[in-house]
Amino acid sequence: MTYITSHTYSVPPNRTYLAPQTISGAKVRQLRSRYPEGICAPVSCNRWTLFVPFMRDEQRGIVISHSGSKFLGRCMFELRSTFTQAFPTEYTCDGKNSSPELMWTAPPEAKGYALVVEDPDAPGGTFVHWVAYNIPAGVSHLPPALPREKVMSGLCTQGLNSFGRMGYDGPCPPRGHGAHRYYFRLYALSSKTNLPPGVRVQKLRGEIARAILATTEFMATYSRR
């Protein structure tokens, strides 16, 4: 097992220590096979540190903040969609330009969420494709093809993207500009928000800066020839 104090931790005897890294489920299974005696691996999980000790028949995670003052249980904050790596055309300007389905699991202390989707590879600088906030703590799923409504009761409030429009607009990079990266970032917040519709990303980040518990993201690419 791993023993944790305020800023330090120790590795018990006969355990293999791994440097901080991101570990997927497949990687954990590989490590269990390679180190049957068990390992202690601190794993980066956004702003939290996840310690994963396991033995032959046991695996569990402990999450603490960098200050060591807050226990969050298992590191469960993960954002995903129905696709990985490459954007399906239907979610882009070459298709239906509809928003994709999003699902997540989250830290138990989260009181709400905010979502930002942006392209850092746009010619004029980072381009924002979606801003959504006031997402209640009990919500862990955004259905596909959300309308451009300002407020969807019980689900979210939408802000303005870089097109100057409300809601989601999909990837639409210049033709021949190569593959652009699109980051979906979800913020877990320590308090509820009640921001009005139409907020832009700069104001949103300013409003939630002190309330961010953790951030999770995934990235997909899209290009146009």
N, C-alpha and C positions, 0 to 999 in steps of 0.2 A: 504494500500500500504506500501511498505518498502522503507525507505529513507536511502540512502547510501552515506557515506562520505569516506575519504581516507582509513581508516582502520576500521571504525566502522559502525554499522547500528543500527537503532532503530525500534522497533515493535510498530506500532500505537495502540491506544486503541482498545478494543474489537476484538483483533486478537490473535489467539493461536500461540505460538512460539514453533517450533520443533527444536531439536538439529540437526546439520549437519548429513546428511544421504543420501543414494542413494535411489531415488524414481522412480519407474517405472510408466508407464501409469496406470496400474491396481491399484497401491498404491495411486496415485493421486485421482482416482475415489473413492477409499475407504475413503480417508481423506475428500474429499468433502462431502461425505455422513455423515461422523462422525462429521465434523465441518462445518455445513452449513453457519455459520457466516463468514467463511473464515479463512485462516491460512497464516503465513509467514514462509517459510521453506528454510533455506540455504542448498543447495544440492551440495555435492561434484561432480564435473565433471572434472576429471583429475586435471590439475593444475589450473583450473578456479573455481570460486565459483558461483553457480547458485542460485539466489534468486527467489523463486516461490511464489508470492503473488496471491491469487485469492479470489474472492467473489462468490456469488451465480451464477452470469452470466458472470464472467470474469476470464480468466486465461492467464497469460503471464510471460515470464521469462526475467530476466536481468542478463547479464554476465559481470563481471569485473575481472581484474587480481588481484592477491594478493595485489599488491601495490595500487590498486584502480585507476590506471592511464589509463587503456585501455578498451574501450567499444567494446564488440564483438557481441552485439545483443543476439539472442537466443542461448542457448547452444545446438548445433546440431551435435556435433561430436560423431558419433556412428558407430561402425564397426559390421557387421554381415555377416553370410553365410547362406547357405540353410539348415544347421543343427545346433543343439545346444546340448550341454552336451557330447554326445558320437560321436566319429568319425565314419562315414560310411566307410566300408571296402575298397571301391573303391579308397579312398584317402590315403591308407596305403600301406605298402610293401606286404601285403597279398592280395591286389587287383590290381588295375591298376596303383597305385602310382602316380596318376594325381593330380594336384593342384585343390583345391576347388574354387568355385566361391566366390568372396568377393564383398560386396557393402558397401558404407558408405555415410554419410552426414557429413558436416564439417563446422568449423568456417569460416565465410566469408573472413577473412584476410589471409587465407592459400595461399601460393604461390607454394606449392608442397608438396609431401608426401614421406615417406619412410616406408617400411614394414619389420618386423622381426618376424619369427616364431621360437619358441624354446621350448625345453623340459628341465625343471629344475630338473627332476627326473632321468635323465640318470645316470648310475652307475659311470661314469667318470667325472661327473659334467655337467653343462648346455650344451645341444647339440642343435646346430642351424640347422633348417630344411629348412629355406628359407630366403633369403635376397634380397629385391627388392627396388629400389630407382630411383631417377630422374623421379618420377611419377608427371606429370603435374597437375597444380591446377584444370584444367577442368575435370580431370578423377575422377570418383566416383565409378568405377566398374572394377574389374578384372575378365574376363571370366574364366570358368573352363578349366582345361587341357592345361595350357600354355606350350608351347614348351620350351626346354632348351636353347633357343637362348640368346645370350649375350645382345642384344639390340632389343627391339620391339618398333619401331618408334611410337611415340605418346602415348605410354603406360607405359613402364618402362625399366630400365636396371637391370640386375640380377647379384648378387654376388655369392660367393662360400659359400656353406653350410659346415657343419662339416663332411660330407662324402667326401669333397674335390671336389664336383661336382657343376656345374652351375645350378641355378634354384632350383626348389622344389623337395624335397624328403620327403615322408610322414612318419608317425609314424611307428617305427619298434622296439619296446622295446624288451628286452630279454624275452623269454618265462618264465612264472612263476614269473616275477618280479613285478606283480601287475599293477594297472592302473597308467599310466603316464599322467601328465598334459601337454597340448600343448597350449602355449599362442600365439595368433596372436596379435601383437602390431603394430598399425599404428600411425606414427608421422606426425602431421601437422606442416609445416615449414613456417617461416616468409620470406624465400628467396628460390629461385630456386637452385637446385644443378645440377652439371654437372660432376659427378664422372665417372671414367672409369668402364668398366665391370670387374667382378671378385673380387670386394672389399669384404673383410670379415667383420663380424659384428663389431669387435672392432674398425676398422678404420672408418666404417660408423658412429658409434655412436660418435666417436671423431669429425668427420667432421660436424655433424649436431647439436652437443650439444648446441651451442649458438643460433641456429635458431629454436628450438622446441617451438611452440606455445602451443600445447596440445598433449596429447597422449590418444588413446582409445584402448581397447583390448577386446577380448573375449577368453574364454578358453574351450577346449573340451578334453575329455580323451580317451585313448585307451589302451587296454591290450591284451596280447597274452598268451594263456594257453600252 
